[in-house]
Amino acid sequence: MTDLRFRRCPASPRRPAWAWSRATAIATVFLAGSPAARAPALAAQLVIELPADDRSLEAGFEEVYQVGSISGDGWEVFGRVSAVGFGQSGDLYVMDDQGGRIVVVSQTGEFVREFGRIGDGPGEFSATTNTAVGFTVLRDGRTVVFDPGHSAFQLFGSNGEFERSVRMAGSSLYLIRTLAPARDGANVITTSVGAFGMGGPSDDPEPAFRPVYRLVLTDDEAVQDTVIRAWKPAGDADGFSPNLIARALPDGGLVYTDSSAYAIKIATRDGELTRVLTRPFQPEPVTDRIREEEVRRQLTENEERAARSDDRFAAARAELGRRRIESMEFYHEVPVVRGLQTSWEGTIWVHRRGEEPTGDGPIDLLTPDGRYVGTYAAEATAMPSAFGPDGLVAFVERDEFDASRVVVKRLPSEVR
C-alpha cells in the first residue's frame, strides 16, 4: 500500500509552510507558490505527501496507427497540427490550423471526414488570423473551436456539420489559446482568456489571482464563470514563471497546478479545494548562469524560426522577439512541474522538469484520491497530447522532413 503522509499547518505565518506530520487529519493549511511564498488561508482540505522515490513504470505502449505524411494521401498532409482530441467513439480529431480544417480519423487510422475552412461564413475560420487558436473535442464527438478573428466559438456536431456560433460578451477582441472539455458534456474550461480593446489590452485592473474559467456555451453568448482563483506570482516575470494548468476529472471536478512547487490541487466542480498531492521535489533557484543560458537558448530559437519562415514579416517579428528576450524578467525559481494532463478514466499525468531547467523530465501518474501509481523515466515516453477511451493516447510529432504527424498508441490497463 502506498505510504501517505499528511500535513497539518496551523494558520500562522510563523510556522514553516512545509512542515509535515503523519497526522491523518484534515487541516487548515497555507498553500504556497514556493517554500518561501505564502497564499491566503483556505478552507480545510487534505494535503497528501506522496513517496519521494520513483517507482519505475515500463512504457510498453502498443502503437495503433500513424497519420500525417508529405508522401501520404492529400487528407493527411498537415500544414501544422496545433491540437488533437478524441471522441467517445475512439475517433481522432486533428486540428490543422494552417489549413483551417479539422480531420477526423477512425480507430484504425482511416480517413472519416474533414470540415472547416478559412473564410467569413458560418463554420469558417477568420482569414485575419489564419488559425483557429482554441480547439477541443467534447466526449460525444462535438467539436469546439475558438476563432479569435470573430471572437466567437464555432460549434460542430459529431458528424462535422456546423451547428452554431457562440460569441464572447462585449465588443473586445479575445484570444483564447487553450481549451479543455468540461466533463458535463457541453462546456469547456480554460486558463487563457485575454481581452483586447481598440487601444490594446483591457484597462480593467489586474486581479490578484489567476482564474480558471468554465465557459458555458449553451446560449448565443458565452457565460464566463470563474471557477478557481489560483495563486498568482508577484511581478511580470516571463522567464520560468509558474504555469497555471487546469484539467477536468471524470466526476466533474478539476485538477490544477499554479506554483513552482510540486503541489497538484484537486477541486470540486464548484472550485472548492479538497486535497493537494505533493512529492518532495524542490524548485531550483534561478542563478545568473541559468538566466544567461535561457536567454541564449531563446535567441537561438528566435533566429531559427525566422530562418524557416518565408513571409515578408519574418525579419520584423524576429527583431521584436530579440528585444523581448533580451529584456525578459525572470521568476526566482525554476518550477518543478512542466505539464499536467488527465486520462479518459481520470488518472493524473504530471510532467516534471529534467536535469536542465527547460528539459523534459519524468512523468508521474497519480490518482485524484491521492495514490501514487508510478513514474515513467524521461526517455521512456513523451507527454501525450490527448487521451481517449480504451486507453488511446495521441502524440503530435514532426518527422525528418519537419512535417506534422500524429502517432496513436494504447496504454496498458493498469495505467489508464
N, C-alpha and C positions, 0 to 999 in steps of 0.2 A: 504494500500500500504506500502511496506517495506520502512523504513526510511534509506536513503542512505546518507552517508557523504563523502565528497571528500577532499583529502589532497593536499595542494599546498606547495611545498618545494623548494624554490629557490636554485640554485646551489651554496650554500655557506656552508662550513663546520662549520661556527659559529652558524648557525640556527639549533635548535633541529630537528633531523631527524624524530621525531614522533609528530611534531606539526600539528594539524588537523584544518581544517576550513570547512565551509559548501559551499565554492565556487564551483559551479557546472561547473568546467572548467577542461580542460586537462592541466596538469602542468608538468614541468620538475622536477624529483624527484631524491633523493638519496635512493636507496634500501639498507637496512642494514641486516646483518646476525643477529643482535641483536640490541637493542636500543643504545648500546654503540659502535657498529661497523659501518663501512662505506664501501660502494662499489662505483665503478666509476659511474659518471653521465651517465644516459641512455637517449635514445630518449624519447620524450614526450609520456606519457601514463596516463591513468585514474587510480586513486587509490581510491578504494571504501571501506569505513568503514561500515561494517555491524553491526546490533544491538548487544549490549553487553549481553542482556538477552536471554536465550534459550527459544525457542518456542517448546514445547514438541510434539513429534510425537509418535503415537501408532504403535508398531511393530507387527501388526496383519498379518504376512506373512502366506500365505496358503502353507502348505507342499505338494509337488507334489510326491516325492518318495525319497527313500534312497537306496544307493548301497554300498556294502563293508561289508563283514561279514566272520568271520572264519568258520561259520557253513553254509554259503551260497554255491551256485554253484561255481565251480572252477574258472570261469572267474572273480568273484567278491571277490576273496581272494587276497587282495592287500598287497604287501610287504611294500611299502612306497609310499603314494601319495604325490608327490612333487609339482604338479601343475594341474590345471584343466582349461578348456575353453569351450566355446560354439561356434558352427557354426550358420549361419543364419537359418538353418532348425530347430534349437532348440535342436539338438543332443548335448550331453555332451561328452567331450573328457577328459579322465583321464590318467595322466602320472604316471605310476607305475615305478619309476626309479630303484628300486631294481631288478625288473624283466626285465628291459629294454624293456617295452612294453607300448603301448597306447591302452586303452579300450574305445570303443565308445558305448554310451548308448542312447536309444531313449527318446523321450519326455515323455514316460510313464514308464521309468525305465527298459526297456527290453534290453537285450544284442543285439547289432547290429554287431559288429566285433571287432577284435583286430589285431594290426600289430606292427612290430618292434621286435627286439630281440638282445641279446648280440652276438657280432661277429665282423668280419672284412670285411664282404661283403657289397654290395650296400644295403642301407636301414637298416643296422645293426649298433649297438652302441658299441663303443670300450669296450672291456673287461678290459682294464687297468684302467678305471675309474669306471666301474660298475654303471654308472649313466649317464643319459642324462641331463646335467645341465640346459640348457636354453630350454624353451618349450613355444609355444603359438599357438593359432588357429586363422587363418585368417577368415574373415567373411563368405567366401564361403565354409568353412569346410576343406580347405587345412591346413596341419599341418607343422609347422617349429620346428625342434629340433636342438639345437646346441650340437654337440658331441665333447667335449674337447680332447678326445683321438685322434681324426682325425683332430682337428682344422678346422672343416667344419660343415656347416648346412646340415641337411638331410631334404629334402622336400618331403612330401607325398600328393597325391591327395585326394579329398574329399571321394573317395572310399577306401582309405587306401593303394593304390598302391604306391610304391616308384617311384618318378619322377626323381630326380637328386640330386647331391651334389653340394654345393656352398662353395668353400674353402675360408678361410681368406687369405689375401695377405701376402707375405713374408714367412720366414722359422721359425718364432717364434711359440711357443705353446700359445694358447689363452684360457682364461677362461671367460665365459660369464654366469653370474648367473641368470640374469633376462631378459626376453623378453616380449614385449607387441606389439600387432599388430598396425601398422600404419593404418590409415583409407583410404589409397589408394588401399587397397586390395591385395598388392603384397609384401610389405616390412615390416620391424619391427623396433621398437625403443628400445634402451637400455641405461642404465647409467653405465654399469659394464663390459666394455671391458678391460681385463687385458692381457698383452703380456709378455711372458717369453722366454728368450733365453737360451742357454745351461748353462750359468752361473747364472741363476736366472732372476729376473725382468729386463726389458729392461733398458739399460743405457741412454736412451733418457731423457733429462731434464724434470722435472715435470712441467706441465703447471700451470699457475697462476689461473686457473679456473677448474671447473669440467664439463666435456662435457656431453651433451645429444646427442646421435648418432642416425641417421637414417641409417640403414643398408639396402642397395639396393641389392636385391637378384635376379635380372633379368638375370645376366650372370653367367659364371662359377666361377667368383671370386667376393666376396662381395665388394661393394664400401662403405667405412666408411665415412659418411658425418656428420660433426659436425654441428648440427642444433642450439644448445643453448650452450652458455658459462656461466654456472651457477656460483654463488658465491661459493668460496672455503674457509673454515676455515683455519686460520693460525695454524701451528704446526702439530703434528701427533697424536692427541688425538684419542683414541678408545672409551673410556667411554663417552657416551652421545653426541658424535659428531653428528651434524645435518645431517640427511639423505638427499640425493638427490633422489627424486622420480618423475618420469615423466609418464604421460599417454596421450593417444590421444583423441581428440574430434571428433564428427561426421563430422565437416567441414574440417577436416584435420589438424586443429590446435593442440596445445599441452597445457597441464596444468602441472605445476610442483611446487614443494616446495624444497627449498635448504637452509633454515636457521633455527635458533632456534625460530624465531618469528612466529606468525600466519600470514603468507603472502603467499597467494595462487596466483600464477602468471599464466596469460593467454597469450599465444604467438600464432602468426600465424604459418602456415605450414613452413615458412622460418625462424622461430625462433624470429621474431620481437615481443618484449614485448608490449602488448597493454593495459593491465589492471592488477591491483593487488587487490585481495579481502582480506580484513583483518577483524579480530574481536579483540577487545582489551584485549586479554589474554597475560600475560607476562611470559617469561621463568623464571624458578626458579633457583637462584644461587646455584651452587654445593658447599656444605659445606663439612667439614671433616666427619661429620656423614653420609652424603649421599654417599661419596666415600667408607667409610668402609662398609656400608651396601651393596653396589653394589658389592664390591669385595667378601664379604661373600656369597652373592646370586650366583654369577657366579662360585665360587669354589664349592658350593654345587651342582649346575647343572653339573659341570665338573665331579664330583665324581659319580653322578647318571648315567650319560651317560656311564662312564667306567664300572659301575656295570651291566648295561644292555647289554653290548657288550660281545660277546663270542669269538672274534677273538684274535689272538696272539699279535696284535699290540696295544690292548686296553690300557695296562699299560703305554706303551711309549707315546701314544697320550695324556693320562691323565696327565702325568708328564709335557709334553710340554705345555699343556693347563694351568696347575697350574702356571708354570713360567711366561707365558704370562699374566695371570690375575693379578698376584702379582706385576708385573712391569708396569701395564697398566697406561697410562696417561689419564687424564680426561679433557673434554671441560669444560669451566667455567659456563655453563648454561645447564639446562635440557630443551630440545626442547619442544615446545607446541604440535607440530604435530607428530604423530607416523605413520600414514599411509595415502595413497591417492589412490582413485580409481575413474574411470568414468563408468557410466552405459552405456548400449547399446544406449540409447537416448541422453546421454551427461550430465546427472546430475553428479555433482562432490561430492564424498563422502570423507569427511575429518575426520580422526580418531585422536582425541585429547588424550593427556595423562590423566591418572587418578590421584587420590589423591596421590598415591605413585609414585616416579619417573619413575618406569618401569611398572606401572599399566595401563591397558586399561581403557580409559575414554569414554566420549560421542562421538557420530558420527554426524557431521554436514552435511546437504545436501544443496548445493549451485548450482546455475546455472552459466554457463560461462559468461552471460551478467551482473552478479553481483546481483542476487536476492538470498535472504536467504529463503530457504524452511522450515527449521526446524531442530530439533535435536532429535536423539534417545538417551535415557539415557544409561549409561554404561552397566546396567544389562539387557537392552531390547533386544539387538542383538549384535552379533559379526560382524566384518567387513567381507562382502562377499569375497570369494576367486576369484570369477569370475561372470560376468554379461552376460546375454544372451538376445535374443529377447523376446518380450511379457512379460517383467517383470521377467524373470527367473534369479535366483541367485543360486550360489552353495557355500556351506560351507564345508571345509575339517575339519573333526573331528577325534577323536580317542575314541573308545568305552572302556568299562570297562576291556576288555582284551588287551588294548593298540593296537588294530588293527585299521587300517585306514578305514574310511568310508566317503562318500560324501552325504550330505543332500541337496536336491534341493527344493527350495521354489519359490513362485511367489509374487512379490511386488504388492501392490495396485497401480492403475493407477496414482494417484496423486503424487507419489514419484519416478516414473520411469525416 
